[in-house]
Amino acid sequence: MRESATVEADRVLSRLRRLVEIESPSSDRDAAREMAGVLAGWWADAGARVRLVESDAGPHLVAEVDGAGDPLLLVGHTDTVWPRGTLDGTVPWALDGDVVRGPGVYDMKSGLVVMIAAIERLRDRPHRAVRAVLVCDEEIGSPTSQGLLRECAAGVAGAIGFESPHPDGAMKVGRRGSTRLCVRVRGRAAHAALDPEAGISAIDELVDQLVAIRGIVNDPALGSEVLCNVGTISGGGRANVVPAEAEAEIGLRFVDGATEDRVLGALHALTPVREGAVVETIVRSRRPAWSRSDADEGLLALVAAAGARIGQAVGGRPADGAGDANLLGSLGIPTIDGFGPRGGGAHAVTEHASLSSLTERIDLLEAVLADLG
């Protein structure tokens, strides 16, 4: 007998708070381990076979739930962009009617709660087989988990990402490619007044390289928009010393793979303006562009049909942001993303999620897995 809606709602809210109050910034191995331990317990209690996969970033979690047919892959992440201490004042846990606030509540700990709640509802009913992979380094580009994602994608019927949806609740079908890279310059130090000619300013060289990069990404011949954000710049040490080192961290977004390849090729071919300077381009992480396909449309149609049967209208369209669904969609696996609840303020102090939307997503996932069983 299914438990009352009130009992389930209380447990869902309690679980969401439990996850949010584990502050889990990317690359914090202890936090990742705590998150994985809590989630592993919940999945095991729901009947899943759980394994933890160790990495330099911390443990990733894989859960297998028996059912009909090839498994549907559910994809999420346990890390956030927020440093430890955020709960103490910057973004404290708060509940105000339908709105819940806290670091990571929207991106994407509420999505993790959706998964497990739907699986629990289906434990004693026929349903589609499920494989879930929850990585601990998504917010920094999944550098240690892309191999695991490829492994977990083998033999699946499709993949659903639990990132946040479009503001109106629509799914995300197709995403820009995302590459994070560092442009590093080495020059030569010298006294800035007594012997400036002996120096090679790494900062001046970096500035000129950034201007060149703007020209590359804004070239009309590309035929496709490229988003370029210089996120950090560092270098030098004292005003009276010609700086010997400088670097910039850059984020790039691409609509299609061809543009991505052309731009990255040009960035790897950057040449110094100043004789003696050395310019190096280092890719930190790369997610391929995911172009919306007929296979994706087919999965979206199945989800929309399941939604219609429970009174939910489900749509989908491309999104600018990137995530782990990029990799899966680019491999030709039927993929949709944005299955998390509505809310807003991802990566901002206004981060919040809707509890009613969270319940709707649990209902929808239950319907999808039951219909495919």
C-alpha positions in Angstrom: 0.0 0.0 0.0 1.4 3.4 -1.0 2.1 5.7 1.9 0.3 8.9 2.3 1.3 12.0 0.3 2.0 13.8 3.6 4.4 11.2 4.8 6.3 11.1 1.5 6.4 14.9 1.3 7.9 15.1 4.8 10.6 12.5 3.9 11.4 14.2 0.6 11.9 17.6 2.3 14.0 16.0 5.1 16.2 14.3 2.5 16.6 17.5 0.5 17.7 19.3 3.6 20.1 16.5 4.5 21.8 16.8 1.2 21.9 20.6 1.1 23.4 20.7 4.6 26.3 18.5 3.4 28.3 21.3 1.8 29.9 19.6 -1.2 32.1 21.9 -3.3 33.8 20.2 -6.3 37.1 18.5 -5.4 36.3 18.3 -1.7 36.9 14.5 -1.3 35.5 14.3 2.2 32.3 16.1 1.2 31.9 13.9 -1.9 32.4 10.8 0.3 29.7 11.9 2.8 27.3 12.7 -0.1 28.0 9.3 -1.7 27.5 7.5 1.6 24.1 9.0 2.3 22.9 8.5 -1.2 24.2 4.9 -1.3 22.2 4.1 1.8 19.0 5.4 0.3 19.5 3.6 -3.0 20.4 0.3 -1.3 17.3 0.6 0.9 15.2 1.1 -2.3 16.5 -2.3 -3.7 19.4 -1.1 -5.8 22.9 -2.6 -6.2 25.3 0.2 -5.4 29.0 0.6 -6.1 31.3 3.6 -5.4 33.9 4.4 -8.0 36.9 6.2 -6.5 38.6 9.1 -8.4 40.9 12.0 -7.7 37.8 14.2 -7.1 36.2 11.7 -4.7 33.8 8.8 -5.1 31.2 8.6 -7.9 28.1 6.5 -7.3 26.5 3.9 -9.6 23.2 2.2 -8.8 21.5 -0.6 -10.7 17.8 -1.3 -10.2 16.4 -4.5 -11.9 13.4 -4.1 -14.2 12.2 -4.7 -17.7 14.2 -4.1 -20.9 17.5 -2.2 -21.3 18.1 0.2 -18.5 17.2 3.9 -18.6 20.2 5.9 -17.5 19.6 8.6 -14.8 22.4 11.1 -14.6 23.2 13.6 -11.7 25.9 15.1 -9.7 26.7 15.6 -6.0 29.0 18.6 -6.2 28.1 22.3 -6.1 29.8 25.6 -6.9 29.5 26.7 -3.2 32.4 26.7 -0.8 32.1 25.3 2.7 30.6 27.9 5.1 28.0 29.2 2.6 25.2 27.8 4.9 26.4 29.9 7.8 25.1 33.1 6.2 25.5 33.6 2.5 22.8 31.1 1.4 21.3 29.5 4.5 18.7 26.8 4.4 15.2 28.3 4.4 11.7 27.2 3.7 9.0 29.8 2.7 5.8 28.2 1.6 6.5 26.4 -1.7 10.1 27.9 -2.0 13.1 26.2 -0.5 16.5 27.9 -0.5 20.1 26.7 0.1 23.4 26.1 -1.7 22.8 23.4 -4.3 19.1 23.0 -3.6 18.4 23.8 -7.3 21.6 22.7 -8.9 21.1 19.9 -8.3 20.4 18.2 -5.0 16.6 18.4 -5.6 17.1 16.4 -8.7 18.8 13.6 -6.7 15.8 13.5 -4.4 13.5 13.1 -7.4 15.3 10.0 -8.6 15.3 8.1 -5.3 11.6 9.0 -4.5 10.4 7.7 -7.8 12.4 4.5 -7.5 10.9 3.9 -4.0 7.4 4.3 -5.3 8.0 1.6 -8.0 9.7 -1.0 -5.8 6.8 -3.4 -5.8 5.5 -2.7 -9.3 6.7 -3.5 -12.8 9.0 -0.8 -14.2 11.8 -0.2 -16.6 15.3 -1.2 -15.4 17.3 1.7 -14.2 21.0 2.6 -13.9 21.9 5.8 -12.1 25.3 7.5 -12.2 25.9 10.3 -9.8 29.3 12.0 -10.3 31.1 14.4 -7.9 32.9 16.7 -10.4 30.3 17.9 -12.8 30.6 21.6 -11.9 34.3 21.6 -13.0 33.6 19.8 -16.2 33.6 16.1 -15.1 37.3 15.6 -15.6 37.5 12.3 -13.7 34.0 10.9 -14.5 33.7 11.1 -18.3 35.1 7.6 -18.7 32.6 6.3 -16.1 29.7 8.0 -17.9 30.7 6.3 -21.2 30.9 3.0 -19.4 27.5 3.4 -17.7 26.0 4.4 -21.1 26.7 1.1 -22.6 23.5 -0.8 -23.5 21.1 1.8 -22.2 17.8 2.6 -23.8 18.2 6.3 -23.2 19.5 8.9 -20.8 17.8 11.5 -18.6 19.8 14.3 -16.9 18.5 15.8 -13.7 19.8 19.3 -14.1 17.4 22.2 -13.8 14.8 22.7 -16.6 14.1 25.8 -18.6 12.3 28.4 -16.4 8.9 27.3 -17.7 9.7 23.7 -16.8 10.5 22.5 -20.4 13.2 19.8 -20.8 16.5 20.6 -22.3 17.1 18.8 -25.6 20.4 19.8 -27.2 23.1 21.9 -25.5 26.1 24.0 -26.5 29.5 22.4 -26.3 31.6 23.7 -23.4 35.4 23.9 -23.1 37.4 25.3 -20.2 41.0 26.1 -21.0 44.0 28.0 -19.7 46.2 30.3 -21.8 49.5 30.4 -20.0 52.3 32.8 -20.9 56.0 32.7 -19.8 58.1 35.7 -20.3 61.3 36.9 -18.5 61.6 38.9 -15.3 63.8 42.1 -15.1 63.9 45.3 -13.2 61.1 47.5 -14.6 63.2 50.7 -14.4 66.9 49.8 -14.5 66.8 47.1 -17.2 63.3 46.9 -18.8 64.7 45.9 -22.2 66.0 42.6 -20.7 62.5 41.6 -19.6 59.6 40.1 -21.5 56.3 41.0 -19.9 54.1 38.0 -19.7 51.1 40.2 -18.8 51.5 42.4 -21.8 51.8 39.3 -24.0 48.7 37.8 -22.4 46.7 41.0 -23.0 47.6 40.8 -26.7 46.7 37.1 -26.9 43.3 37.8 -25.3 42.7 40.4 -28.0 43.6 37.8 -30.6 41.3 35.3 -29.0 38.4 37.8 -29.3 39.1 38.0 -33.0 39.1 34.2 -33.4 35.8 33.7 -31.6 34.1 36.6 -33.3 35.2 35.8 -36.8 32.1 36.0 -39.1 33.6 33.2 -41.2 32.8 30.7 -38.4 29.1 31.0 -39.3 28.1 30.1 -35.7 28.0 32.1 -32.5 30.7 31.3 -29.9 30.3 32.5 -26.3 33.7 33.4 -24.7 34.2 34.3 -21.1 37.6 35.2 -19.6 36.9 34.1 -16.0 40.2 34.8 -14.3 43.5 36.5 -15.0 46.6 36.2 -12.8 50.2 37.0 -13.1 53.1 39.1 -11.9 54.0 40.1 -8.4 55.4 43.7 -8.1 55.1 46.9 -10.0 58.8 47.3 -10.3 59.4 43.8 -11.8 58.6 42.9 -15.4 56.3 39.9 -14.9 57.6 36.5 -16.0 54.3 34.6 -15.8 50.7 35.2 -16.5 47.6 33.1 -17.3 43.9 33.4 -18.0 41.1 30.9 -17.5 38.6 30.9 -20.3 35.2 29.3 -20.8 34.0 28.7 -24.4 30.5 27.6 -25.6 29.8 26.2 -29.0 26.6 25.4 -30.9 28.2 22.7 -33.1 31.2 20.5 -33.2 32.7 21.9 -36.4 32.9 25.4 -35.0 34.3 24.0 -31.8 37.1 22.1 -33.7 38.0 25.2 -35.7 38.2 27.5 -32.7 40.2 25.1 -30.5 42.6 24.4 -33.4 43.2 28.2 -33.7 43.8 28.6 -29.9 46.3 25.7 -29.9 48.1 27.5 -32.7 48.5 30.8 -30.9 52.0 32.3 -31.5 53.8 34.9 -29.3 53.8 38.5 -30.3 57.0 39.1 -28.3 60.3 37.4 -29.2 61.2 35.0 -26.4 57.7 34.7 -25.0 56.1 31.3 -24.7 52.4 30.8 -25.1 50.7 27.6 -24.1 47.0 26.6 -24.4 45.9 23.9 -21.9 42.4 22.3 -22.1 41.0 21.8 -18.6 37.8 20.1 -19.6 35.7 19.6 -22.7 32.1 18.7 -23.2 31.1 18.2 -26.9 28.2 20.0 -28.5 25.0 18.0 -28.3 22.7 18.7 -31.3 19.1 17.7 -30.9 18.4 14.5 -32.8 15.5 12.3 -33.9 16.5 9.8 -31.1 16.2 12.6 -28.6 12.9 13.6 -29.9 11.7 10.0 -29.6 12.6 9.9 -25.9 11.0 13.3 -25.3 7.8 12.0 -26.9 7.7 9.1 -24.6 8.2 11.4 -21.6 5.5 13.7 -22.9 3.1 10.9 -23.4 3.7 9.7 -19.8 3.2 13.2 -18.6 -0.1 13.6 -20.5 -1.5 10.5 -18.8 -1.0 12.2 -15.4 -2.1 15.7 -16.5 1.3 17.2 -17.1 2.3 19.0 -20.3 5.9 18.3 -21.2 8.0 20.1 -23.9 11.6 20.5 -24.7 14.0 22.8 -26.5 17.8 23.4 -26.7 19.7 25.2 -24.0 22.9 27.2 -23.8 24.4 25.7 -20.7 26.4 22.4 -20.8 26.3 19.3 -18.6 27.0 15.6 -18.6 24.1 15.1 -21.0 26.3 16.7 -23.6 28.5 13.7 -23.7 25.7 11.2 -23.8 23.7 13.1 -26.4 26.8 13.5 -28.6 27.2 9.7 -28.5 23.9 9.2 -30.2 22.1 7.9 -27.1 18.5 9.1 -26.9 18.9 11.9 -24.3 17.0 14.6 -22.5 18.0 16.9 -19.7 16.4 19.3 -17.3 14.3 16.7 -15.3 15.0 18.5 -12.1 12.3 20.7 -10.5 11.6 24.3 -11.4 13.3 27.1 -9.4 16.0 29.6 -10.2 19.2 31.3 -9.1 21.6 28.5 -10.0 25.2 29.5 -8.9 23.7 32.7 -7.2 22.7 33.7 -3.7 19.1 33.6 -4.9 19.2 29.8 -5.6 15.9 28.2 -4.8 13.6 25.3 -5.8 9.9 24.7 -5.9 8.6 21.9 -3.7 5.4 21.5 -5.7 7.5 21.2 -8.9 9.7 18.6 -7.1 6.6 16.5 -6.4 5.5 16.9 -10.0 8.9 15.6 -11.2 8.6 12.6 -9.0 5.2 11.9 -10.4 6.5 12.2 -13.9 9.5 10.0 -13.4 7.3 7.4 -11.8 5.0 7.5 -14.8 7.9 7.3 -17.3 9.5 4.3 -15.7 6.1 2.5 -15.1 5.1 3.1 -18.8 8.4 1.7 -20.0 8.2 -1.3 -17.8 
